[in-house]
Amino acid sequence: MDDSLILEELLTLLEQNGVSIRREEMGGSGGGLCKISGKQVCFVDNDANSSQNASICARAVEKVVDIEEVYLRPAVREFIG
């Protein structure tokens, strides 16, 4: 499974757990999870590659989702771990 597919699965998982996704141009090294007006938002850097964004989203998933309680494809679980 390539990084772009892993990224899409991580983004879907975040959205399913109430996190809004915002895609912004941030120069290639931005992004991450934050709280705005009490709501969780994950920024995805349009200037970064899929691997970088997937790493940022994996850290966000670890903070938001109990990954032991949900099904994840083995490649996604391995990427998070």
C-alpha positions as CSV (number, residue, x, y, z in Angstrom):
1,M,0.0,0.0,0.0
2,D,1.6,3.3,-1.0
3,D,1.7,6.4,1.2
4,S,-1.1,8.3,-0.7
5,L,-3.5,5.4,0.1
6,I,-2.4,5.3,3.7
7,L,-2.9,9.1,3.9
8,E,-6.4,8.8,2.6
9,E,-7.3,6.1,5.1
10,L,-5.9,8.1,7.9
11,L,-7.8,11.2,6.9
12,T,-11.0,9.2,6.6
13,L,-10.4,7.8,10.1
14,L,-9.9,11.3,11.5
15,E,-13.1,12.6,9.9
16,Q,-15.0,9.6,11.2
17,N,-13.9,10.6,14.7
18,G,-15.1,14.2,14.4
19,V,-11.9,15.9,13.2
20,S,-12.2,18.5,10.4
21,I,-9.6,18.3,7.6
22,R,-8.2,21.5,6.1
23,R,-5.9,21.3,3.1
24,E,-3.7,24.4,3.0
25,E,-0.4,25.4,1.3
26,M,2.1,25.7,4.1
27,G,5.5,25.5,2.3
28,G,6.0,21.7,2.7
29,S,6.7,21.4,6.4
30,G,3.5,22.4,8.0
31,G,0.4,20.6,9.2
32,G,-0.9,18.9,12.2
33,L,-3.7,18.6,14.7
34,C,-5.0,21.6,16.6
35,K,-8.1,22.8,18.3
36,I,-9.9,25.9,16.9
37,S,-13.0,27.2,18.8
38,G,-13.2,23.9,20.6
39,K,-13.2,21.7,17.5
40,Q,-10.3,19.5,16.4
41,V,-8.8,20.3,13.0
42,C,-6.1,18.5,11.2
43,F,-4.2,20.7,8.7
44,V,-2.7,18.9,5.7
45,D,0.1,20.7,3.9
46,N,-0.6,20.7,0.1
47,D,3.1,21.5,-0.5
48,A,4.3,18.4,1.4
49,N,4.5,14.9,-0.1
50,S,2.1,12.1,0.9
51,S,4.6,10.4,3.2
52,Q,5.1,13.6,5.2
53,N,1.4,14.2,5.5
54,A,0.7,10.6,6.4
55,S,3.2,10.8,9.2
56,I,1.5,14.0,10.5
57,C,-1.9,12.3,10.3
58,A,-0.7,9.2,12.0
59,R,0.4,11.2,15.0
60,A,-3.1,12.9,15.0
61,V,-4.8,9.5,14.8
62,E,-2.8,8.3,17.8
63,K,-4.2,11.3,19.8
64,V,-7.8,11.0,18.7
65,V,-8.5,7.4,18.1
66,D,-8.1,4.3,20.2
67,I,-6.6,2.2,17.4
68,E,-7.0,-1.0,19.4
69,E,-10.8,-0.5,19.2
70,V,-11.1,0.0,15.4
71,Y,-10.3,-2.1,12.4
72,L,-7.3,-0.8,10.4
73,R,-5.8,-2.4,7.4
74,P,-2.5,-4.0,8.4
75,A,-0.4,-1.6,6.3
76,V,-2.1,1.4,8.0
77,R,-1.6,-0.1,11.5
78,E,2.0,-0.8,10.7
79,F,2.5,2.8,9.4
80,I,1.0,4.2,12.7
81,G,3.2,1.9,14.8
